[in-house]
Amino acid sequence: MTADAYDNALILLGVDKGLAFIQSHPKLGLQALYIYKDTDGTIREKYSAGFFEVQ
């Protein structure tokens, strides 16, 4: 249930603010992968520093 609450907040924050939130609250243990279209329509992805370390 906690993960669902944080994913909603991270989506609302958007890519840059969401990743900044994760970085500034390491005790929460959150990781995220954002897949999005940039302003010219190119599909991009950004992820938090520890995303690929999650087991």
Backbone bond lengths (Angstrom), bond angles and torsions (degrees), N, CA, C in turn:
res aa  C-N    CA-C-N  psi(-1)  N-CA   C-N-CA  omega(-1)  CA-C   N-CA-C  phi
1 M - - - 1.442 - - 1.528 111.18 -
2 T 1.319 117.49 -37.44 1.469 121.05 179.76 1.516 110.90 -62.71
3 A 1.330 116.98 -42.12 1.465 120.42 -179.68 1.520 110.83 -60.84
4 D 1.323 117.09 -39.08 1.459 120.64 179.00 1.518 111.46 -63.52
5 A 1.306 117.26 -39.60 1.471 120.75 178.71 1.525 110.65 -65.44
6 Y 1.308 117.23 -43.26 1.461 119.79 -179.62 1.526 111.93 -70.61
7 D 1.324 118.24 -35.76 1.465 117.44 -179.69 1.517 111.03 -65.32
8 N 1.315 117.71 -36.90 1.468 120.00 176.44 1.524 110.99 -63.05
9 A 1.313 116.77 -44.17 1.468 120.48 179.66 1.522 110.97 -64.58
10 L 1.338 117.51 -42.43 1.459 120.99 -179.11 1.530 111.74 -66.00
11 I 1.321 117.08 -35.71 1.463 120.30 176.56 1.526 109.98 -65.18
12 L 1.317 116.55 -44.33 1.464 120.12 179.83 1.528 112.40 -65.70
13 L 1.323 116.83 -34.47 1.463 120.23 178.32 1.523 111.83 -67.99
14 G 1.308 117.13 -30.08 1.460 120.97 -177.20 1.522 111.01 89.03
15 V 1.309 115.54 176.24 1.464 122.01 -171.44 1.526 112.21 -59.49
16 D 1.306 117.54 -62.38 1.466 120.22 -172.45 1.527 113.16 -67.27
17 K 1.322 117.15 -45.01 1.467 119.59 179.62 1.523 111.21 -69.66
18 G 1.326 117.21 -35.14 1.457 120.65 177.79 1.523 112.06 -64.68
19 L 1.321 116.23 -44.99 1.466 119.66 178.06 1.525 111.30 -66.58
20 A 1.326 117.16 -36.06 1.466 120.56 176.41 1.527 110.55 -64.42
21 F 1.344 117.00 -39.51 1.465 120.92 177.87 1.525 110.54 -61.37
22 I 1.324 117.03 -45.78 1.462 121.36 179.03 1.524 110.71 -60.11
23 Q 1.313 116.14 -45.13 1.467 120.66 -178.79 1.527 111.73 -65.03
24 S 1.320 117.45 -35.31 1.463 120.05 -176.36 1.534 113.14 -85.91
25 H 1.341 117.72 -3.35 1.473 121.38 178.27 1.530 110.52 -130.51
26 P 1.326 118.16 62.62 1.474 120.33 -175.34 1.531 114.12 -63.45
27 K 1.318 117.98 -26.16 1.472 120.13 -179.04 1.525 112.32 -66.09
28 L 1.334 117.83 -19.49 1.460 120.33 179.02 1.529 111.96 -75.26
29 G 1.327 117.13 -19.34 1.458 120.90 178.66 1.524 114.07 69.05
30 L 1.313 117.32 26.15 1.460 121.06 -177.98 1.523 111.53 -83.24
31 Q 1.327 115.61 147.12 1.461 123.01 172.34 1.522 106.59 -139.48
32 A 1.323 116.70 152.43 1.464 119.26 -178.56 1.518 111.44 -149.61
33 L 1.313 114.14 151.70 1.458 123.31 171.51 1.519 106.27 -125.87
34 Y 1.315 116.09 121.55 1.464 121.74 176.45 1.523 108.23 -105.14
35 I 1.313 117.07 130.06 1.461 123.21 171.53 1.519 105.06 -119.11
36 Y 1.331 116.23 123.54 1.461 120.14 -171.47 1.517 110.83 -152.00
37 K 1.323 116.18 165.87 1.457 122.32 173.22 1.514 108.29 -99.60
38 D 1.324 116.69 132.18 1.460 119.14 176.25 1.531 109.13 -83.16
39 T 1.305 116.89 -175.06 1.462 121.07 -172.08 1.527 114.08 -63.51
40 D 1.334 117.81 -24.17 1.470 118.72 177.95 1.530 112.54 -97.41
41 G 1.337 117.09 8.32 1.458 121.81 175.86 1.514 115.26 90.20
42 T 1.321 117.50 1.57 1.460 121.03 178.47 1.530 109.46 -74.43
43 I 1.323 116.02 132.66 1.462 120.31 177.56 1.523 108.50 -78.19
44 R 1.305 115.41 128.88 1.468 122.10 -177.59 1.529 108.84 -129.81
45 E 1.320 114.25 166.14 1.468 119.38 171.87 1.520 109.16 -141.00
46 K 1.309 113.77 145.56 1.463 122.56 173.75 1.516 106.46 -137.29
47 Y 1.306 115.69 147.58 1.465 119.35 -178.67 1.522 109.56 -142.42
48 S 1.316 114.48 158.12 1.461 120.62 178.21 1.516 109.21 -71.29
49 A 1.321 115.66 158.12 1.466 122.12 -173.20 1.529 113.34 -54.93
50 G 1.302 119.17 -38.28 1.459 121.63 -176.94 1.515 115.42 -98.56
51 F 1.318 117.26 11.98 1.465 120.57 -174.03 1.532 112.67 -55.58
52 F 1.315 118.43 -46.09 1.458 120.88 -176.32 1.517 113.60 -80.94
53 E 1.322 117.30 -2.23 1.466 121.89 176.71 1.518 112.33 -92.72
54 V 1.323 117.98 -8.65 1.457 122.19 -177.27 1.523 109.24 -67.89
55 Q 1.312 115.61 132.79 1.469 121.52 -179.91 1.497 109.98 -99.08
